[in-house]
Amino acid sequence: MDIRIDDLQCNNLKIKQFIDGYCFTSDAVLLANMTRCCSGDTIVDFGCGNGVISLLLSAKLPCKKIIGIELQKEVADLAQENVKFNNLEDKIEIINEDIVNAPNLLGKESIEVVVCNPPYFSAASGEKRESQQIALSRHESTCSLAKLVQSASQILKFGGEFYIIHKTARMAEVISECTNANLIPKNLTLIYPKITKKADTFVLRCKKYGKHGLDVDKLVVYEEDGRMSVEAQTLYNKRS
C-alpha cells in the first residue's frame, strides 16, 4: 500500500499512514489528550493501529513505557515503523498480537493504565464494504467489546485506570461491560461536535475496583463558525 506522512503537530512527531487503508481520526487524538498517568507508569494501547495514540502519549505524559498491541500484522508493522521514524524505540514497544492474549503476554495485574479506541460497530452491524484492513478497525470482527474490557481488567493493577472512547449509541453497553469487569466508571466526558448538535462520542475513565460515583463533563469541539472551541484548544495544547 502507498504511504503518506502526516505532521501530528506535537513535539515534531510525524506519522506514516496508508493512503487507501486505515488512517487515524480525531477520536484517537481526543483520547490521547484526555488520558492521564503518574510518573513511571506503563500504558498499554489496545488496538494501537498505526501507533498514533502511543506516539502522542509518549510526548504528553510522564510514563515509563507504552506498549501498543495490534492484531493486523501490516498495521502493526507500520506502527513499529512509526516508532523508529520518531526515534522512540526506548519508550514504545509494538506487539503484533490479539488483545485477548494480553494477560498471558504481559501478566495479570501488571499495568497501571490501559487506553483503547476500539471498533465502534458490532460484528453484526450491517454490510462491510470497506477493505479488510478498514473493516477490522471499524467492526468487532475479531474481538467483542466484552472481551476487550475483560482483557483490560485482567492486566490492570488494583486501582489501575482504563480509558475508552466510543459512540454515545453504545454508552450503556460500555458502562455495563466495564462495571461487570470491576472497572468502575469515574468520569464521563460527552463530546459535542458543535453546541447545536447532539453529543455523538464520549470518553470514559474507569478505575479498577474503584468506589462508585460518576462525574459527567462535556466538551464542545467546534464553535458554530468552524473555529475550535477554547476548551478544545486548551485540551489540544493549541491555545496561544
LOKE-48862 format. One line per 3 residues: number of its first residue (from 1); for each residue x, y, z of N, C-alpha, C, CB. Coordinates in steps of 0.2 Angstrom, whole numbers. Atoms other than C-alpha are relative to their C-alpha. Glycine has a CB too. Layout:
NUM	X Y Z X Y Z X Y Z X Y Z; ...
This chain:
1	4 -6 0 0 0 0 4 6 0 -5 0 6; -3 -6 0 5 18 -3 0 3 6 -2 5 -6; -1 -3 -7 11 28 12 0 8 -1 6 -2 3
4	-1 -7 0 9 46 16 3 2 7 -7 4 -1; -2 -2 -6 17 56 30 -3 6 3 8 2 0; 4 -5 -3 7 67 42 4 3 6 -7 -2 1
7	-3 -3 -6 13 80 55 -6 0 5 1 7 -2; 4 0 -6 5 77 72 -1 6 4 2 -6 4; 0 -7 -3 8 95 77 1 -1 8 -6 3 -1
10	-2 1 -8 16 89 94 7 -2 0 -5 -5 3; -7 2 -1 34 89 98 4 -3 -6 1 -6 5; -3 2 7 39 87 79 -2 -7 -1 7 1 1
13	1 7 1 31 70 79 -3 -1 -7 -5 -3 5; 3 1 7 27 63 61 -3 -7 0 5 1 -5; 3 7 0 16 48 57 -1 -2 -8 -6 0 4
16	1 3 7 16 37 41 -7 -4 1 6 -5 -2; 6 3 0 -1 31 36 -1 -3 -7 -6 5 2; 2 3 7 -9 20 22 -5 5 -3 -3 -7 1
19	5 -4 4 -17 31 9 -6 -3 -1 4 2 -7; 6 4 1 -30 18 5 -2 -5 5 0 -3 -7; 1 5 -6 -30 9 22 -2 4 6 6 -4 1
22	2 -3 -6 -33 13 40 4 6 1 2 -5 6; -3 -7 -2 -30 31 45 -3 2 7 -1 5 -6; 3 -2 -6 -32 38 62 -5 6 -1 5 2 5
25	5 -5 0 -47 50 66 2 5 6 -7 -3 0; -1 -5 -5 -48 65 78 -2 -4 7 -5 6 -1; 2 4 -6 -56 52 91 7 -2 3 -5 -5 -2
28	-6 2 -3 -39 45 93 4 5 4 5 -4 -5; -4 -6 -2 -31 62 96 -4 2 7 0 6 -5; 4 -2 -6 -45 66 109 2 -4 6 -8 0 -2
31	-1 5 -6 -42 50 119 7 1 2 -1 -7 -3; -7 -1 -2 -23 53 119 0 7 5 4 1 -6; 0 -6 -4 -26 71 126 -4 0 6 -3 6 -5
34	4 1 -6 -38 65 139 2 -5 5 -7 -1 -2; -3 6 -4 -28 51 146 5 3 5 4 -5 -4; -5 -2 -5 -18 54 162 3 -6 3 -4 4 6
37	-4 5 -3 -5 44 171 5 3 5 4 -4 -5; -5 -2 -5 8 45 185 7 -1 -3 -1 -3 7; -7 1 2 27 46 183 2 -7 1 5 5 3
40	-2 7 -1 34 29 180 -5 -5 -2 2 -1 7; 5 5 2 18 21 174 1 -3 -7 -7 3 0; 1 3 6 16 9 160 -7 0 -3 3 -8 0
43	7 -1 4 2 12 147 0 -5 -5 -1 7 -2; 1 5 5 -5 -2 136 -5 3 -5 -2 -7 3; 4 -2 5 -13 4 120 -3 -5 -4 4 5 -5
46	4 6 3 -26 -9 115 -2 2 -7 -6 -2 4; 2 -1 7 -28 -10 96 3 6 -3 -8 0 -1; -3 -6 1 -15 3 93 0 3 -7 7 -1 2
49	0 -2 7 -17 4 74 7 2 -2 -5 6 -1; -6 -2 3 -3 14 66 4 3 5 -1 5 -6; -4 -3 -5 3 20 83 -1 7 2 7 -1 -1
52	1 -7 -1 -4 37 84 -1 2 7 -7 3 -4; 1 -1 -7 -11 36 102 7 -1 4 -5 -4 3; -7 1 -4 6 29 108 5 5 -1 3 -7 -2
55	-5 -5 2 16 42 99 -2 6 4 0 2 -7; 3 -6 -4 5 56 107 1 -1 7 -7 2 -2; -1 1 -7 6 49 124 7 0 2 -3 -7 2
58	-8 0 -1 25 47 123 2 8 1 4 -3 -5; -1 -7 0 25 66 121 -3 4 6 -1 4 -7; 4 -4 -5 12 72 133 0 -3 7 -7 -1 -3
61	1 3 -7 13 60 148 7 -2 3 -5 -5 0; -6 2 -3 27 56 160 1 -8 1 2 3 7; 0 8 -1 25 37 158 7 -3 -1 -5 -3 -5
64	-6 3 1 39 25 159 1 -4 -7 1 -5 5; 0 4 6 34 14 144 -7 0 -3 3 -7 2; 6 1 4 20 12 131 0 -6 -4 -2 6 -4
67	0 6 4 15 -5 124 -6 0 -4 0 -6 5; 6 0 4 4 -5 109 -1 -7 -3 2 5 -6; 2 7 2 -5 -21 104 -4 1 -6 -3 -4 6
70	4 0 6 -11 -23 86 -1 -7 -3 3 5 -4; 1 6 3 -19 -38 78 3 -1 -7 -7 -2 1; -2 0 7 -16 -34 60 7 1 -1 -4 5 -4
73	-8 0 1 2 -38 55 2 6 -4 2 -6 -3; -2 -5 4 3 -25 41 0 7 4 -3 1 -6; 1 -6 -4 -4 -11 53 5 0 6 -7 0 2
76	-5 0 -5 7 -17 67 7 2 -2 0 -7 4; -6 -2 3 22 -16 56 1 7 -1 1 -4 -7; 0 -8 1 18 2 51 1 3 7 -6 2 -4
79	-1 -3 -7 16 6 70 7 0 2 -5 -3 5; -7 1 -2 33 -1 73 5 5 -4 3 -7 -1; -4 -5 4 40 9 58 -1 7 2 -2 -1 -7
82	1 -7 -2 32 25 65 4 1 7 -7 1 2; -4 0 -6 41 21 82 7 2 -2 -1 -6 4; -7 -1 3 58 20 73 0 7 -3 2 -5 -4
85	-1 -6 4 54 35 62 0 6 5 -7 1 -4; -1 -6 -5 52 46 78 5 -1 5 -7 1 3; -5 2 -5 66 38 87 -2 -1 7 5 6 0
88	3 1 -6 55 32 101 1 -8 2 -7 2 0; 0 8 -1 61 13 102 1 -1 8 6 -2 -4; -2 1 -7 67 16 120 -7 1 5 5 5 3
91	6 -2 -4 49 22 125 -6 -4 -2 -2 7 -1; 6 4 3 37 12 114 1 -7 -3 -4 5 -5; -1 6 2 35 -6 111 -6 -2 -4 2 -6 5
94	6 2 4 23 -13 97 0 -8 0 0 3 -7; 0 7 0 17 -31 99 -6 -2 -5 -2 -3 7; 5 3 5 8 -40 84 -4 -6 3 3 -1 -7
97	3 6 -4 -5 -50 94 -7 2 1 4 -1 7; 7 -2 -2 -23 -51 99 -1 2 7 -4 -7 -1; 0 -2 -7 -28 -41 114 -3 -4 5 -4 7 -1
100	2 5 -5 -37 -55 122 6 -4 3 -5 -5 -4; -6 4 -2 -20 -63 124 5 5 5 4 -3 -5; -4 -4 -4 -13 -48 134 1 -2 7 -4 7 0
103	-1 3 -7 -15 -56 151 6 -5 0 -6 -3 3; -6 5 1 -3 -70 145 6 3 -2 -2 -6 -5; -6 -4 3 9 -58 136 3 4 5 -2 4 -6
106	-2 -5 -4 10 -45 149 0 -2 8 -3 6 -1; 1 2 -7 5 -54 165 -6 4 3 6 2 5; 6 -3 -3 -11 -51 176 2 5 5 -4 -6 3
109	-1 -5 -5 -12 -36 187 7 3 0 -2 -2 7; -7 -2 1 4 -29 180 1 7 -3 4 -4 -5; 0 -7 4 -1 -12 171 -4 5 4 -3 -2 -7
112	3 -6 -4 -6 5 178 -6 3 -4 5 5 1; 5 -4 4 -16 12 163 -1 -4 -7 2 7 -2; 2 3 6 -25 4 148 -4 6 -4 -3 -6 0
115	4 -4 5 -31 15 133 -3 -4 -6 4 7 -2; 2 3 6 -42 10 119 -5 4 -4 -4 -7 2; 4 -3 5 -50 17 103 -2 -6 -4 3 6 -4
118	2 6 3 -60 2 98 -4 0 -6 -4 -4 5; 5 0 5 -70 -3 83 -7 2 3 -1 -7 -4; 6 -2 -2 -86 6 85 -7 -4 -1 -1 7 -2
121	6 4 3 -98 -6 76 1 -7 2 -1 1 -7; 0 7 -2 -103 -23 82 1 -4 -6 -7 -2 3; -1 4 5 -99 -38 71 -6 -1 -5 2 -7 2
124	6 1 4 -117 -39 65 -3 6 -3 -5 -4 4; 3 -6 2 -120 -21 61 1 2 -7 3 6 5; 1 -2 7 -123 -20 43 6 -3 -5 0 7 -1
127	-5 2 5 -113 -23 27 6 3 0 -3 1 -7; -6 -3 -1 -95 -21 27 3 1 -7 5 -4 4; -2 -1 7 -90 -13 10 8 3 0 -4 5 -3
130	-6 -3 0 -73 -6 16 5 -6 -2 2 3 6; -5 5 0 -56 -15 13 0 -4 7 7 3 -2; -1 4 -6 -52 -29 26 3 4 5 3 -6 -1
133	-4 -3 -5 -40 -18 35 -4 6 3 6 4 -3; 5 -5 -3 -53 -4 37 -5 -3 4 -2 5 -5; 6 4 -3 -67 -16 41 2 -2 7 -2 -5 -4
136	-2 3 -6 -57 -24 55 1 6 5 7 -3 -1; 0 -6 -5 -54 -6 63 -6 3 1 5 5 -3; 6 -3 -1 -72 -2 62 -5 -5 3 -3 3 -7
139	5 5 -2 -81 -18 66 3 -5 5 -3 -4 -6; -3 5 -5 -79 -30 81 0 -7 -3 -4 0 6; 0 7 4 -75 -45 69 4 -5 4 3 1 -7
142	-4 5 -4 -61 -52 80 0 1 7 7 2 -3; 0 0 -7 -64 -46 97 -6 4 3 7 3 3; 6 -3 -2 -80 -41 106 2 5 5 -5 -5 3
145	-1 -5 -5 -82 -26 117 1 -3 7 -6 5 1; -1 3 -6 -84 -38 132 6 -3 1 -6 -5 1; -7 3 -1 -68 -47 129 5 5 0 1 -5 -7
148	-5 -6 0 -59 -31 126 1 2 7 -1 5 -5; 0 -3 -7 -64 -24 143 2 -5 5 -8 2 2; -3 5 -5 -61 -41 152 7 -1 0 -3 -7 -2
151	-7 0 1 -44 -41 145 4 5 3 2 -1 -7; -3 -6 -3 -40 -24 151 -1 0 7 -4 7 -2; 1 1 -7 -47 -28 168 5 -5 3 -7 -2 2
154	-4 5 -3 -36 -43 170 7 2 0 0 -6 -5; -7 -2 -1 -19 -34 166 1 6 4 2 2 -7; -1 -5 -4 -23 -19 176 1 -1 8 -6 5 0
157	-1 0 -7 -17 -17 194 -6 2 4 7 4 2; 6 -3 -4 -29 -13 208 1 7 0 1 -3 8; 0 -7 1 -33 5 206 2 2 -7 4 3 5
160	-2 -2 7 -27 5 188 -6 3 -4 3 -6 -4; 5 -3 4 -36 15 175 -1 -2 -7 1 8 1; 2 2 7 -45 11 159 -3 6 -3 -4 -6 0
163	3 -6 4 -49 25 146 -2 -3 -7 6 6 -1; 3 3 7 -60 21 131 -4 6 -3 -4 -6 1; 4 -5 4 -68 32 118 -5 -4 -4 4 5 -5
166	5 4 3 -84 26 110 -6 5 -2 -3 -6 4; 6 -4 2 -100 32 102 -6 -1 5 -3 -3 -7; 6 -1 -5 -115 38 113 -5 -6 -1 -3 6 0
169	5 5 1 -126 25 105 1 -7 3 -1 -2 -8; -2 6 -4 -117 11 114 3 2 7 6 -4 -4; -2 -2 -6 -114 21 130 -2 -5 6 -2 7 2
172	3 4 -5 -125 10 141 4 -7 0 -8 -1 -1; -3 7 1 -117 -6 134 8 1 3 1 -2 -7; -7 -1 -3 -99 1 138 0 0 7 3 6 -4
175	0 0 -7 -103 6 155 -2 -6 4 -5 6 2; 1 7 -3 -111 -11 159 5 -4 0 -6 -2 -4; -5 5 1 -97 -21 152 6 2 5 3 0 -7
178	-6 -2 -5 -84 -10 162 -2 -2 7 1 7 -1; 2 2 -7 -94 -12 178 0 -7 2 -7 3 1; 0 8 -1 -96 -31 176 7 -2 0 -3 -3 -6
181	-7 2 0 -77 -32 174 4 4 6 4 2 -7; -3 -3 -6 -74 -22 190 4 6 -2 5 -5 4; -2 -6 2 -69 -7 180 -5 6 1 3 0 -7
184	5 -4 -2 -79 6 189 0 7 -3 0 1 8; 0 -7 3 -84 22 179 1 5 5 -6 1 -4; -1 -6 -4 -77 38 187 -1 6 -3 7 -1 3
187	1 -6 3 -78 51 174 -2 -1 -7 7 4 0; 3 0 7 -88 53 158 0 6 -3 -8 -3 0; 0 -6 4 -85 66 145 -3 -1 -6 8 3 -1
190	4 0 6 -98 69 132 3 5 -5 -7 2 1; -3 -4 5 -91 75 116 -5 3 -5 6 -4 -4; 4 -4 4 -101 88 106 4 3 -6 -4 5 3
193	-4 -3 6 -95 91 88 -1 8 0 -3 -3 -7; 2 -7 -1 -104 108 90 -6 1 5 -3 4 -7; 5 0 -6 -115 115 104 -7 -1 -3 1 7 3
196	6 1 3 -130 114 92 -2 -7 -2 -1 5 -6; 1 7 2 -128 96 89 0 -4 6 6 -2 -5; 0 5 -6 -130 81 100 7 -3 1 -5 -6 -1
199	-7 3 -1 -115 73 108 -1 -7 -3 1 -2 8; 0 7 4 -110 58 97 5 -4 2 1 2 -7; -5 4 -2 -95 52 106 1 2 7 7 2 -4
202	-1 -1 -7 -89 50 124 7 -3 2 -5 -3 4; -6 3 -3 -73 46 134 -2 -2 7 6 5 -1; 2 3 -7 -75 35 149 7 -1 4 -5 -6 0
205	-6 2 -4 -62 34 163 -2 -4 5 4 6 3; 3 5 -5 -64 19 174 6 -2 5 -2 -6 -3; -5 3 -5 -54 13 190 -1 -7 2 0 5 6
208	1 7 -2 -51 -5 194 -2 0 7 6 -4 -2; 2 1 -7 -61 -9 210 -1 7 3 5 -4 4; 1 -7 -3 -64 10 212 -7 0 4 0 5 -6
211	6 -1 -4 -78 17 223 -5 3 -5 1 5 6; 6 -2 5 -95 20 214 -1 8 1 -6 -4 1; 1 -7 0 -98 38 209 3 3 -7 4 4 6
214	-1 -2 6 -98 46 192 0 7 -1 -4 -4 -6; 0 -7 1 -93 64 187 -1 0 -8 6 3 2; 1 -1 7 -100 70 170 2 7 -2 -8 -2 -1
217	-2 -6 3 -92 83 159 -2 0 -7 8 1 1; 1 0 7 -94 89 142 6 4 -4 -7 4 -2; -4 -3 4 -83 95 128 -3 2 -7 7 -4 -1
220	2 -3 7 -88 106 113 6 1 -4 -5 6 1; -7 -1 4 -75 104 99 0 6 -4 0 -6 -4; -1 -5 4 -80 117 87 -6 5 1 -1 -2 -7
223	5 -5 -1 -89 134 88 -5 0 -7 3 7 1; 4 0 6 -103 137 75 3 3 -6 -7 4 2; -4 -3 6 -91 147 64 5 -4 -2 2 7 2
226	-5 5 3 -80 132 62 7 0 4 1 1 -7; -7 0 -4 -66 138 75 -1 -5 5 0 7 2; -1 4 -6 -60 126 88 -2 4 6 7 -3 0
229	2 -3 -7 -68 130 105 6 1 4 -5 -4 3; -5 -1 -5 -57 137 119 2 -6 4 -2 6 4; -1 6 -4 -60 121 129 4 -5 -4 -6 -3 2
232	-3 5 4 -54 110 114 7 3 -1 -3 -1 -7; -7 -3 1 -39 122 111 4 -2 6 0 7 -2; -3 1 -6 -34 120 129 2 -7 1 -4 2 6
235	-1 7 0 -36 101 128 6 -2 -5 -6 -4 -1; -5 2 6 -25 100 112 6 4 1 -3 2 -6; -6 -4 -2 -12 112 120 1 5 -6 6 -4 1
238	-1 -4 6 -15 124 105 -2 7 1 -5 -2 -6; 3 -6 -2 -22 139 114 7 5 1 -4 1 7; -6 -4 0 -9 154 112 -1 4 7 0 5 -6
